[in-house]
């Protein structure tokens, strides 16, 4: 993938567009005090170890079933994401099954039904004559009182073949195997359960393996349904690998519940110290119950994915919220910010809001500036890098490494900068040929100068000069 990072002075082996960033603003001045997401989850339905695209919340039951993992995906949609690339983690488990019998006096098992995936879902089957066509029969699948699927098959003396063919061609939930001809007629069933299903085993390694499946996909933000710090560490490693190897500039979002002591949450948030990781440290109330930890992180991920790159998350209200879980004192909110912990607070309307749109970057490296601590500015920088890299990549090998060829590169990049200035993402910037690294052979070095990305007005300082009466001379 284009966009792999390079160290100043390094010459890469493969042809590509390489990127780096540096702190062009000098040392810190000490002062006083919309889109596609990815999710790696446990679920009770769906293929294991495969990326599936969930495009609406209505797809969740059919593609992932239910449970904490699908609930997290639902929260991503509630945050505004349009598509969630999802991997169901785990290994082993077993599908549920039901064997159908014929209508003989001594019944013969004629068809075995299996769920398509390992599952603990309680699915029941009903087989009856069609209410619409006397020449047909139908198979109804239910989960609790909700109908999942209705399939019709021919009535007669070869019903085992007919039902197997109908399931093979049309079922999203079952596979079917013919066991015997029997007398050709399948016995009637009423809400007979498919049994024997078992959930896959899920380990931290399964999450790490699932991240590999996402490496060639394009998305803006990634979450997990786990609140385990080991899984969170694997997610951070994946995000770093995507950034350093050019797989994509993405943001990972993790969360822990308020049952974890506040001091521990601060320590855990600070430990990431990563502009590409957001740590959610409390939650919000809804009419259906509290949401915190992984689910709160998923909601934030959806907000990030759906927001314009030049939009701030600070004070974004949480749709459907009625309060805050784990509300903090003023001092604690300050401590959370200083620890790189994103939190929710109450707005004047009584809704939960993102208190401050920050990531976990708390200690800056020599090549980093204060802008890397903000989600908006990090996304703006990612957006600029992606636009430049993806625009220039198709031209590799098509321009001569002379003054004219390098001028094309400069012109295209500066056009992108001007566009982002008009969009309100950047204030200024330009690309020049790096004067300290003259071109040689098939390599050319460039440098962005005067590159200033915009932030939002998030702190207002008002000085009111009141007086009791007009001053007299």
Buried (B, 14 or more C-beta within 10 A) or exposed (E): BBBBBBEEEEEEEEEBBBBEBEBBEEEEEEEEEBBBBBBBBBBBBBEBBEBBEBEEBEBBBBBBBBBBBBBBBBBBBBBBBBBBBBBBBBBEBBBBBBBBBBBEEEEBEBBBBBBBBBBBBBBBBBBEEBEEEEEBBBBBBBBEEEEBBEBBBBBEEBBBBBBBBBBEEEBEBBBBBBBEBBBBBBBEBEEBEBEEBEBBEBEBEBBBBBBEBBEEBBBBBBBBBBBBBEBBBBBBEBBBBBBEEBBBBBBBBBBBBBEBEBEEBBEBBBBBBBBBBBBBBBBBBBEEEBBBBBBBBBBBBBBBBBBBBBBBBBBBBBBBBEBBBBBBEEEBBEBBBBBBBBBBBBBEEEBBBBBBBBBBBBEBEEEBBBBBBBBBBBBBBBBBBBBBBEBBBEEEEEBEEEEEBBEBBBEBBBEBBEEBBEBEBBEEBBBBBBEEBEBEEEEBBBBBEEBEBBBBEEEEEEEEEEEEEEEEE
